[in-house]
Amino acid sequence: MDWDSPDSWNAAAAVETIARLVRDGKAEVPVYAIGADRQVDTRTLDLTGSPLFVAEGIFAAEIVAECRRRGLLAGAYALRRPRGATFLRRLARDLAEQRKAPRVLLRRGVALLRAEPAVLRRQTGLGAEAARASEVLRRVAHLLTGHPAPPATDDLPGRGR
């Protein structure tokens, strides 16, 4: 299974799960074992009483339009980070979790490092807004006050795009 392909993910099920979380405050969610290349279990995610939640992941942008259409979306962001830092974090995580053989992880990491600008362009094309982590945190904090997210303050042309 290519875990970096949107084809490895059930977008319709993700939207339905988000709708249940918004409506009921809890939902059954899958538990994956990437080293085993499959879902291995489910668990109940209970957000009862939470004013909002953040759904994150490489494929989150795939469902932005549908979540927006259904009124489930407060904001959609694609993190803009230094590529080298992302490469090192990903490699350290994957090695620690023994997701695959080290040489496979290194080869995959280099390929993802090279592809990152295209991934960010694709995510913004699907409706996510490119922003640094500090900006996303600022906007989420603002949403917790019950107001719409404020305009971006760190959108510097050419940085990380």
BELSUL-V400270 format. One line per field, one symbol per residue. ss: DSSP state (~ for helix, > for strand, _ for the rest). phi: phi as a letter, one per 40 degrees, with the letter a starting at -180 (. if undefined). burial: b if it has 16 or more other ideal C-beta (glycine too) atoms within 10 Angstrom, else e. A space follows every 50 residues. Layout:
BEGIN
ss = ???
phi = ???
burial = ???
END
This chain:
BEGIN
ss = _____~~~__~~~~~~~~~~~~~~_>>>>>>>>~~~_>>>>>>>>>____ _________~~~~~~~~~~_______>>>___~~~~~~~~~~~~~~____ _~~~~~~~~~~~~~~~~~~~~~~~~___>>>_~~~~~~~~~~~~______ ___________
phi = .cccbdccbccccccccccccccbgaacbcbbbcccfacbabaccbbdgc caabbbicbdcdbdccccdcgcbcaabbcbbcccccdccccccccccfca cdccccccccccdccddccccccccchcbcacdcccccccdccccgbccc ccbbccdgcgc
burial = eeeeeeeeeeeeebbebbbebbeeeebebeeeeeeeeeeeeeeeeeeeee eeeeeeebbbbbbbebbeeeebbbbbbbbbeebeeebeeebeebeeeebb eeeebeebbeebbeebeeebeebbebbbbbbbeebbebbeeebeeeeebe eeeeeeeeebe
END
